[in-house]
Amino acid sequence: QTHFLSLPLQAKMSRPVQARRLEGTDKNIWVEITNLAATYSTVNLGQGFPDFPPPDFLKEAFMRALSEENPMLHQYTRAFGHLPLVKILAQFFGKLLGRDLDPMTNVLVTVGAYQALFCCFQAFVDEGDEVIIIEPFFDCYELMVKMAGGVPVFIPLRPKPPKDGKLMSSADWQLDPAELASKFSERTKALVLNSPNNPLGKVFSRAELDLIAALCVKHDILCISDEVYEWLVYDGKEHIRIASLQGMWDRTVTIGSAGKTFSATGWKVGWTLGPNRLLQPLRTTHQNSVYLCATLAQEVVARGFQRELELYGKPESYFVQLPKELQQKRDWLVQSLDAVGMKPIIPEGTYFLLADFSEFKSDFPDVADSDEPYDSRFAKWMVKNKGLAAMPLSIFYCEAHKNNYKHFIRFCFAKEEATLKAANDILQKWKQEKTSP
Ligand code: PMP
């Protein structure tokens, strides 16, 4: 008993607490810009979420699910996915992929696509394994690979200048086949594909996917295919699921998100689809981390998919209506940015676009007082001084390539007309002040 009493009263802990696996993964500019946007901005086109509500049928499904007074909807459900949801996902995507999916073994429900990605890297990547990532990329891929002890290997999409003074399109950004092939090695475990791509809006063509697939098969590696923007493709473009290509089902995990699919990013329902051999380690990671996802949200997403299955391809389908509405918003923002000289790159998909702010930089009283990239300093200045939030392109590049493009910011156009108009007003006013001293 007495030795306890002899402890000093203030026995502060002094040993290092952070596990080594977190080294170099702690910076997150999203937190910073989102905070700045909340403090200064009147118009937030920064983070990727709609400021309009999810469709009525989904909200009504939520209300109905609540009013049915099924007590089980408030309790734990099956760890790997609420039965009605895995069943409908298997049915829906089985149809799209042209194969029978088993709801119990080919589908895993996750806390948004984000947790699906986390499960993939934790489940597949060993210390020293290389993972090929196509730049520009959704930034968490790099951090999650590193946290798993893996080594990210980057391959850039390279822009080709557009013809005759036309605006650039995301399709002008392409992989160099020889350069891509050179990134594969003995140590490569997986490649991450994101089509449609955030932040560029590129929708990979069949030829591009064939090339990626051929290399994956040749080197016998996994493909982690992040398809959260699968319904957001424009101008009649087709979203091709790489898992449907020859030899790819067996080595691909396809990731989706109800947040993006039904404009309800706060519900955090996502999923992975793939062969049982790949999903087994994902289930293990899932059961050792979150174990299961919110039952009610899964139930409602299941009802949303039930409706979409019935209306598949019809004009009333949300998966037909949403891209139609977003294409109009895209065109509107493209026109608005082009009119003030902030040159947009026209995206073929997603609800993001990149714009070149070179013509506006003379207004920006820059002080390079840190190693923070120029576009990031510009974006922060713009929030504080113009009340307009956008994300710098450099956050979608690895450390070595952060300064490759200095003058691009990413806008999200999944916004109400009033929000886009307010952004336009800010840009117009800025342009006038700029040109008339
Ligand atoms: N992948 C990409 C490419 C994304 O842009 C996002 C969200 N910004 C996610 C995954 C995460 O999706 P969720 O909200 O379903 O977790």
Residues whose N, C-alpha, C, O or C-beta is under 5 A from the ligand:
A	BS01	PMP	G48 V111 G112 A113 Y114 F138 N198 D226 V228 S257 G259 T265 V269 G270
